[in-house]
Amino acid sequence: MARPRKTTSQDNPEFARSSRQFVKSLSRGFEVLQAFIPHGSRLGNQEISSRTGLPKPTVSRITYTLAELGYLVYSSEKENYRLGPGVLGLAQAFSSGTGIAEIANGPLQRLADETRGTTAIGQADLDDIVYIAMRRSVSRIMLRQSTGSRMPMATTAVGHAYLHAQPDEIRAAKVAKLAEMMGDQKARFLELHERTGEELRTNGYCVVAGFWEPDINGAATAFKLDDGQGVLSMNIGGPAFWLSEESLYGEVGEKLMQTREALIKAGIQKLNLL
């Protein structure tokens, strides 16, 4: 039996979709599930069709099947769907299977408590970074994200840290794609990408202030995994009035790098996430 390729649609989505091994019907099922991202609100077949571009009859068959399998729950009263417990089971299996929670939760919680911020480790999914481990401080001043939250790669420190950890060829292609997606913010994005690269080379982490959201600041670093292909990025973020740029370039940035070292000693780079 042939072993699966290690390259994925993350690197070349169009190539992957043209492969004879690519199952289009299965892909459409995942497209329907992804329509519920990021908020998980209830959706009807027409809304799902609009979000995915799939014909409504196709969507109807897929949502019926997913509901029968427990990945969606149908409300006959509201005539729409919400995500089902089967999705949560997959998420829990992912966390347990990677071992990320056992390694990361302790150091992340200490960093969050010491800075009164929100800290997380993320992995790339297309044009976003998805949090696969996240901890908050006990302070009321914190971001309302959770494990599974998606952060745009182009406008966040955690995204740029990830990009700069990629091989030059892959990074250049991804940056070019993101730049086109940014529209009239293209120049700002490219300038930010150049600056964050310099900061990562100099400090080991980068800072992005007020780009993703006007009053939110963050700092991030990255890990290259020992398998030679995987990359994880880690951030600390919060309201600008609490996590100022000055603090991120100072004490908070130092604590971020101390946490990075603690995670390396704990074995985070030995994780196999492929």
N, C-alpha and C positions, 0 to 999 in steps of 0.2 A: 504494500500500500504506500503510495507516494506521500511524502511529508508535505504539509502545507507550506506555502511560501511565507517568509518572514516579512516581506514587503506587503503593505496594506494600502487600502484606499486613502489612508492619511497622506501617503506620498503622491499617489497618482489616481484620483478617484475615477477618471474617465477610462484609464487603462483597465482598472479592476472591473468596471462594469461591462467592458467589452469581452471579458474572458468567458470562455465556454463553461467554466466552473461557477460563474456568478449566477445565482438563482434569483431571477427577477421577482417571482411571486413572494419569496421570503423577504426580499428587500422592501417590497411594498408594505408588508406587514410591519416592519420596523419603522417605515416612514409614517405609518398611522400612529404608532406609539410615540414617535418623536413629535408629532403634532401637539401633544399635551405639554411639551417642554416650553417655557420653564415653570409655569405656574400650576400645572396639573388641574386646571379648571375643567368643568364639565363641557363636553363638546358633542354636538350633533353631527350626523353624517355629512350634512351640507357644509358645516364649518370645517370639518376635517378635510373634505374635498377641496375647499378653498385654500386651506393651508398647505396641502400637499401637492395640489395640481392633479390628483388622481380623479378619474370619473366617479361620480357618486355611486353608480351601481357596484363598481369595484370596491369602493370604500364600505358599502353596506355588507358585502360578503366578508370582507376582512374583519370588520368590527364584530359581526356575528360570531366568526370563528374565534377571535381573541376573547370574547366574552365567554364562550363555551369552555375555553382553556383556562379561564381565571385571570387573564391579564387585563381585561376590562370588565366593568360592572355596568349593566344597563338599567336605566330608570324608565319604566313604562309610563310613569306619571309625567316625567319631564321630557321623555323621548330623546335622551342623550346618554352619554357614557362618561364614566370617570375611570381612572386607572385602578386596577384591581390588585389584590394581595399577591398575585403571582409576580408582579413587577418588584414589589418589596423583597420577595424571596430571592430574586436574582441579585438585587443590590446587596443583600446581606451575604449571599454566597460569594459575591465579588470581594467584599471586604475581608471575609474569612479566608478566602482562597489566596489572596495576595499577601496576607500577613501585615499589611500596612498599619492597621489599627494598633496592633500589639507594639510595633516599633515606634509609631509616631505620636500616639495620643499623650503620653506622659510629657515629652519635651515640648509639644505644641501647647499643652495646657499651662506649663510653667511660663512659656513665653507670653501667652495671652494674659495670665495673671499679673506678670511683672510689668506689662505695658498697658494693661487695660484695653487691649485691642482684640481683633478677631484674626486668627492665624489659621493657615490651611496649607495642605499639599495638594497639588493638582496635576492632572495628566491631560494631554491634548486630545480633543475630539473635534476633528475638522477645524473650524475657525475659532473654537472656544477652548478654554481650560476648564475642565470639570474637577470640582473638589472631590477627592477620594478619601480625605481625612481632614477634619476641621474641628477646632476648639475655640470657645469664647471665654472671655473673662466674666466675672460675676458682676461687673459694672453694668449699669443701665446704658452706658455710652458704648454701643457696639453695633456692628452691622448684623442684619437679620438674614444671614445666609446659613446654609447647612450643608452637610455632606450631600453631594449630587448637584449642588448649585453650579451654574455655568457662568464663567466670566469671559468677556470678549478678549481675544488675544491681542487685538490691535491697540486697545486703549488702557491696558492695565500693566502694572509692574510684573505681575505673575506671568502674563503673556509674553512680555519682552524678554524676561529672564529665560523662559522656555526657548524662544526663537534663537537667542544668542548661543544656546547650548547645542544647537543643531549643526551638523556638517554644513560647510559653506554653500554647497550646491543646493541642498534641501532648503536651507534658510533663505537663500536668494529667491528661489521660486515662490516660497510662501510669502515673503515680504512683498514681492511684486503683486501677488494676488490680493493681499490685504490692502495694499496701497490703492489699487483700483476700486476696491469695495468702499474705501473711505470717502470717495467723492471729493467734495470741496475741502475735506480735512486731510487730503493726501499729503500735502507738504508738511503739515504739522506732525502727521504720523511718521514720515520719513526722518524728519529732524529729531523726533523723540527716539526713534530706533537707533540713530547714530549716537545720540547722547547716552542712552542706556547701555549701549555696547562699551563706550568708554568707561562708564561707571563700574560696570561688571569687571572689566579688565583691571581697573585700579583698586576698587573696594571689595569686589567679590559679590556685590549686590547693587541693585539699581532702585531709583525712586521715581514714581510717577505721581504727580499731584494734580487733582482736579480735571483729569481728562475723561475718565469713565463717568464719573459724576462730579459736578462742580465743587462740592464740599467734602469729597472723600480723597484721602491720601493713602498711599501704600508703598511698601518696599518689598523687594523679592530677590531671591537667589535661586540657583538650580543645582540639580544633581545629575551627573551622567552615570547611568547604571553600569555595573560590571559586565553586562551582556554585550556592551558595545553599541547598542541600538536605543535602549530606553532612556527617556529623560523625564524627570519630575521637577516641578518648580514649587517653591514654598514662599508664602508671603505673610506679611503682617499689615493690617489695614484698619482704618477707622476714620472718624470725623476729623476734618482738618483742624478744628479748634482744640482737639486733644492730641492728635498725632500730627504735629506741624512738620514742615519740611526740615526745619532745623533739628528737631528731635529724631527724625528718620535718618538724617545724615550723621547724627551723633549717637546718643546712648541707645536708642531703639535699634538702630542699624547694627551696633555692636552686639546687642543681645540676639538679634537675628542670626548673625554669623556664629555666635556661640552655640545657638540651637542647631545650626547646620552641622557644626563639628560633633555635637552630641548625637545627632542622628546618624552621621557617618560611622561613629564608634559603635552605635547600636546595630549597624548592618543594613541601613536603608539601601545602599548601593548594590547589595547582594540580591535584592528582590528581583524576581523575574516576572515582568508584567506583560510580556508578549504572548 
